[in-house]
Amino acid sequence: MISLFTAFATGEDFFYEGAFIAKVKYQRFNETTNSESFKNEIIKNNKKLCIIECIGYNDTEIIEKLTVYLMMNIGAKEPMKSDTSEIQGVLWRSFSKEEIAEFSHTTGDTNSIHLTDNPVVQGLFILKELCNTTKVNEIEIKYIHPVYGDNPVYILREENILKGFSNGFLCFQATV
């Protein structure tokens, strides 16, 4: 999974400083191998939205696929405050500033929003950790509000929907 993220973040044909991930879909078809090769393809690219697909192969067999929907240089929507000031869900985890910086360096994600004194947690880092927590082979996550470093994240599960809250905001919603 990390190699796939690195292939996505360091793709030669694309630079996404200032963009943010609106949605991501990850599918694992088989276990990853050391001989996996990767292919990035821009599916759609305009002023507002860029859709990139990164596929990991073992010879001709698809091992895993990442589809990323990037909002291009658009101001974020007004965040949705949760209906109650009470903590919603179960404490899942916090992402330390050091973990966020390490993930950026490991994957080659140099977007400056992850490398500040108040860093935004990478959408792909959240994806990785949700996959580790849920053990699913397919997940789709819509990102609604940033998760910031050192802030606790709470998960509320409603059937196959996982809602992630931080600082009283609904930050992401995952379908597993």
C-alpha positions as CSV (number, residue, x, y, z in Angstrom):
1,M,0.0,0.0,0.0
2,I,2.8,2.5,0.9
3,S,4.5,1.8,-2.4
4,L,1.3,2.5,-4.2
5,F,0.9,5.8,-2.3
6,T,4.5,6.7,-3.2
7,A,3.9,6.0,-6.9
8,F,0.8,8.2,-6.7
9,A,2.5,11.1,-4.9
10,T,5.7,11.1,-7.0
11,G,4.1,10.6,-10.4
12,E,6.0,12.5,-13.1
13,D,3.0,14.0,-14.9
14,F,1.3,15.7,-12.0
15,F,2.0,18.2,-9.3
16,Y,-0.8,19.0,-6.8
17,E,0.4,21.7,-4.4
18,G,-2.6,23.5,-3.1
19,A,-5.1,20.8,-4.1
20,F,-6.8,18.6,-1.5
21,I,-8.2,15.1,-1.6
22,A,-12.0,15.2,-1.7
23,K,-12.5,11.4,-2.1
24,V,-10.4,8.3,-2.4
25,K,-11.2,4.8,-3.3
26,Y,-8.8,1.9,-2.5
27,Q,-9.2,-1.7,-3.7
28,R,-6.9,-4.6,-2.9
29,F,-7.3,-7.6,-5.2
30,N,-4.3,-9.7,-4.0
31,E,-1.4,-9.4,-1.5
32,T,1.3,-7.0,-2.6
33,T,4.7,-8.3,-3.7
34,N,8.2,-6.9,-4.0
35,S,7.9,-7.1,-7.8
36,E,4.9,-4.8,-8.0
37,S,5.1,-2.1,-10.7
38,F,2.8,0.9,-10.9
39,K,1.0,3.0,-13.4
40,N,-0.6,6.4,-12.9
41,E,-3.3,7.7,-15.2
42,I,-5.0,11.0,-15.1
43,I,-8.7,10.2,-15.8
44,K,-10.0,13.7,-15.7
45,N,-8.3,17.1,-15.3
46,N,-9.9,20.5,-15.3
47,K,-9.7,23.7,-13.2
48,K,-11.8,22.3,-10.4
49,L,-11.3,18.5,-10.3
50,C,-8.6,16.0,-11.1
51,I,-9.2,12.3,-11.0
52,I,-6.1,10.1,-10.9
53,E,-5.9,6.4,-10.9
54,C,-2.8,4.6,-9.7
55,I,-2.7,0.8,-10.3
56,G,-0.2,-1.7,-8.8
57,Y,0.6,-4.7,-11.0
58,N,2.4,-8.0,-10.7
59,D,3.2,-8.8,-14.3
60,T,-0.2,-8.2,-15.9
61,E,-2.3,-9.0,-12.8
62,I,-3.8,-6.0,-10.9
63,I,-2.8,-6.2,-7.2
64,E,-4.3,-2.9,-5.9
65,K,-5.9,0.2,-7.3
66,L,-6.1,3.7,-5.9
67,T,-8.5,6.3,-7.3
68,V,-8.0,9.9,-6.0
69,Y,-10.4,12.8,-6.6
70,L,-8.5,16.1,-6.1
71,M,-10.2,19.4,-5.7
72,M,-8.0,21.9,-7.5
73,N,-7.3,25.3,-5.8
74,I,-10.8,25.7,-4.5
75,G,-11.6,27.0,-1.1
76,A,-12.9,24.4,1.3
77,K,-16.6,24.2,2.0
78,E,-18.0,25.4,5.3
79,P,-17.3,22.5,7.7
80,M,-20.2,20.6,9.2
81,K,-20.2,20.9,13.0
82,S,-21.7,17.8,14.6
83,D,-25.2,18.1,15.9
84,T,-24.0,17.9,19.5
85,S,-21.1,19.2,21.4
86,E,-20.6,15.8,23.0
87,I,-17.9,13.5,21.7
88,Q,-19.3,11.3,19.0
89,G,-18.1,7.7,18.5
90,V,-15.2,5.9,20.0
91,L,-11.7,7.3,20.3
92,W,-9.8,5.9,17.3
93,R,-6.4,7.6,17.4
94,S,-4.4,10.8,17.1
95,F,-1.8,11.5,14.4
96,S,1.3,13.2,15.8
97,K,3.1,15.9,13.9
98,E,6.1,13.6,13.7
99,E,4.0,10.8,12.2
100,I,2.5,13.2,9.6
101,A,6.0,14.5,8.6
102,E,7.3,10.9,8.4
103,F,4.4,9.8,6.2
104,S,5.1,12.8,3.9
105,H,8.8,11.8,3.6
106,T,8.1,8.1,3.2
107,T,5.6,8.6,0.4
108,G,7.1,11.7,-1.2
109,D,4.0,13.8,-0.5
110,T,5.6,17.3,-0.4
111,N,2.3,19.3,-0.2
112,S,3.1,22.0,2.2
113,I,-0.1,21.7,4.2
114,H,1.4,18.5,5.8
115,L,4.7,20.2,6.7
116,T,3.6,23.2,8.8
117,D,3.5,23.7,12.6
118,N,-0.2,22.8,12.5
119,P,-0.1,20.0,9.8
120,V,-3.1,18.5,8.1
121,V,-3.2,14.7,8.3
122,Q,-2.7,13.2,4.8
123,G,-5.9,11.7,3.3
124,L,-3.8,8.7,2.3
125,F,-2.5,8.3,5.9
126,I,-6.1,8.2,7.1
127,L,-6.9,5.7,4.4
128,K,-3.9,3.5,5.4
129,E,-4.9,3.5,9.1
130,L,-8.6,2.8,8.3
131,C,-7.5,-0.2,6.2
132,N,-5.3,-1.4,9.0
133,T,-8.2,-1.0,11.5
134,T,-11.0,-2.5,9.4
135,K,-9.0,-5.1,7.5
136,V,-11.2,-4.5,4.4
137,N,-10.0,-5.0,0.8
138,E,-12.2,-2.2,-0.5
139,I,-12.9,1.2,1.0
140,E,-14.1,4.6,-0.2
141,I,-13.6,7.8,1.9
142,K,-15.1,11.2,1.4
143,Y,-13.0,13.9,3.1
144,I,-15.2,16.8,4.5
145,H,-13.0,18.7,6.9
146,P,-9.2,18.5,7.7
147,V,-7.9,16.5,10.6
148,Y,-5.0,18.3,12.2
149,G,-2.0,16.8,13.9
150,D,-2.2,15.9,17.6
151,N,-6.1,16.1,17.6
152,P,-8.0,13.0,18.6
153,V,-10.2,11.4,16.0
154,Y,-13.4,9.5,17.0
155,I,-15.1,6.9,14.9
156,L,-18.8,6.4,14.8
157,R,-19.9,3.2,13.0
158,E,-23.3,3.0,11.4
159,E,-23.5,-0.4,9.6
160,N,-21.0,-0.2,6.8
161,I,-20.4,3.6,7.2
162,L,-17.5,4.9,9.4
163,K,-17.8,8.6,10.3
164,G,-14.6,10.3,11.6
165,F,-15.0,13.3,13.9
166,S,-12.3,15.6,15.2
167,N,-12.7,18.9,17.1
168,G,-16.4,18.5,16.9
169,F,-16.4,18.4,13.1
170,L,-17.4,15.5,10.8
171,C,-14.0,15.1,9.0
172,F,-14.5,12.1,6.8
173,Q,-17.0,9.4,6.0
174,A,-15.8,5.9,4.8
175,T,-17.9,3.2,3.2
176,V,-16.5,-0.3,3.8
